[in-house]
């Protein structure tokens, strides 16, 4: 009986160790690459902390809490809009956000998906980027606009440092 108990204990220990290795390996799973000075550097699945920041960012927008949006950003944030506009600074972003929300009180952001990526650069510090796709809708009737945006947001020290935005118009056919 003692041998059976010992055998069962050893099996549980082995399973526990194997599960930890699997978790560690998946936390650092290579998912792609980026080019740095002509060389490929690895991109790994990143921390979910940045995904939570992006969720909080769009929740704050949907609830018209621009001050909370600002708290999620670095003071010197840079946002590169799809139309070529560059917004520099959280204060400027808040001003433009308030103007947009005042002009479009029914604006809504719906996250479709979000993924975290850690870039393992060779010649500069590693970076964490969150790629998020959102459907954005605003306006009414014939002036209603429905867009799909892809946003790449750099997260530094738990805040959004830089965002690159890309978009396409959602067709009427897709809306139905």
C-alpha positions in Angstrom: 0.0 0.0 0.0 2.8 2.4 0.8 4.4 1.7 -2.6 1.1 2.6 -4.3 0.8 5.9 -2.3 4.4 6.7 -3.2 3.8 5.9 -6.9 0.6 8.1 -6.9 2.5 11.0 -5.2 5.4 10.7 -7.8 2.9 10.8 -10.7 1.2 14.0 -9.3 4.6 15.6 -8.9 5.7 14.8 -12.4 2.3 16.0 -13.8 2.7 19.3 -11.9 6.2 19.9 -13.2 5.2 19.1 -16.8 2.2 21.5 -16.6 4.5 24.3 -15.4 6.9 23.8 -18.3 4.0 23.9 -20.8 2.7 27.2 -19.3 6.2 28.8 -19.4 6.8 27.7 -23.0 3.4 29.0 -24.1 4.0 32.3 -22.4 7.1 32.8 -24.6 5.7 31.2 -27.8 7.2 32.8 -31.0 4.4 34.2 -33.1 6.2 36.1 -35.8 9.0 38.5 -36.5 9.8 42.2 -37.2 12.7 43.6 -39.1 15.3 45.5 -37.3 18.1 47.0 -39.4 17.7 44.3 -42.0 17.6 41.5 -39.5 14.6 39.5 -38.3 13.9 39.8 -34.5 11.4 37.5 -32.8 7.9 38.5 -31.7 6.4 36.5 -28.9 2.9 36.4 -27.4 2.9 39.1 -24.7 1.4 40.0 -21.4 -2.4 40.3 -21.1 -1.9 43.5 -19.0 -1.8 45.6 -22.1 -4.9 44.0 -23.5 -6.7 45.0 -20.3 -5.4 48.6 -20.8 -7.0 48.7 -24.2 -10.3 47.3 -22.9 -10.3 50.0 -20.2 -9.4 52.6 -22.9 -12.5 51.8 -25.0 -14.8 51.3 -22.0 -13.9 54.8 -20.9 -14.6 56.2 -24.4 -18.0 54.4 -24.5 -18.8 55.8 -21.1 -17.6 59.3 -22.1 -14.9 59.4 -19.4 -12.2 61.2 -21.3 -10.3 61.9 -18.1 -10.0 58.2 -17.6 -8.8 57.8 -21.2 -6.1 60.3 -20.3 -5.1 58.4 -17.2 -4.3 55.4 -19.4 -1.9 57.5 -21.6 1.6 58.9 -21.1 1.5 62.7 -21.1 3.7 62.7 -24.3 1.6 60.1 -26.1 1.8 60.1 -29.9 -1.3 59.0 -32.0 -1.0 58.5 -35.8 -4.5 58.6 -37.3 -5.5 56.9 -40.5 -6.0 60.2 -42.2 -2.4 61.3 -41.6 -3.1 63.4 -38.6 -0.6 63.2 -35.7 -1.8 64.0 -32.2 1.0 64.7 -29.8 0.3 64.8 -26.1 -2.5 63.5 -23.8 -3.9 67.0 -23.3 -4.3 67.5 -27.1 -5.9 64.0 -27.4 -8.4 64.8 -24.7 -9.3 68.1 -26.3 -9.9 66.4 -29.7 -11.8 63.5 -28.0 -14.2 65.9 -26.2 -14.8 67.7 -29.5 -15.5 64.4 -31.3 -17.8 63.1 -28.6 -19.7 66.4 -28.4 -20.3 66.3 -32.2 -21.1 62.6 -32.1 -23.0 61.8 -28.9 -23.9 58.3 -30.1 -20.3 57.2 -31.0 -19.6 53.6 -29.9 -16.4 51.4 -29.9 -16.8 47.7 -30.0 -13.6 45.5 -29.6 -13.6 42.6 -32.0 -10.3 41.2 -30.8 -7.0 42.2 -29.1 -3.6 40.5 -28.9 -0.4 41.3 -27.0 3.0 41.1 -28.7 6.5 41.3 -27.2 9.2 42.3 -29.6 12.7 40.9 -28.7 14.9 43.6 -30.3 18.6 43.0 -30.5 19.8 46.6 -30.5 17.3 48.4 -28.3 15.0 47.6 -25.4 12.2 45.1 -25.9 8.7 46.5 -26.6 5.2 45.5 -25.9 2.5 46.2 -28.5 -1.2 45.5 -28.4 -3.0 45.1 -31.7 -6.7 45.7 -31.3 -9.5 45.7 -33.9 -12.6 47.8 -33.1 -15.8 48.6 -34.9 -16.5 52.3 -34.6 -20.0 53.8 -35.3 -21.3 57.3 -35.1 -23.8 59.6 -36.7 -27.4 58.8 -37.7 -29.5 58.1 -40.8 -27.8 59.0 -44.0 -24.8 60.5 -42.2 -24.1 57.3 -40.1 -20.6 56.1 -40.3 -19.4 52.6 -39.5 -15.6 51.9 -39.6 -13.4 49.1 -38.6 -10.1 50.2 -37.1 -6.9 48.3 -36.4 -4.9 50.0 -33.7 -1.3 49.1 -32.8 -0.6 50.6 -29.3 2.8 50.5 -27.6 2.5 50.0 -23.9 5.3 51.3 -21.6 5.1 51.1 -17.9 1.4 50.3 -17.8 0.3 53.2 -20.1 -0.2 53.8 -23.8 2.8 55.5 -25.3 2.2 55.4 -29.0 -0.7 54.4 -31.3 -0.8 53.7 -35.0 -4.3 53.6 -36.5 -5.6 52.0 -39.8 -9.2 51.9 -40.9 -11.6 50.8 -43.5 -15.3 51.6 -44.1 -17.7 48.8 -43.3 -20.0 48.3 -46.3 -23.8 48.4 -46.0 -23.7 44.7 -47.1 -21.6 43.8 -44.1 -23.8 45.7 -41.7 -26.8 43.5 -42.4 
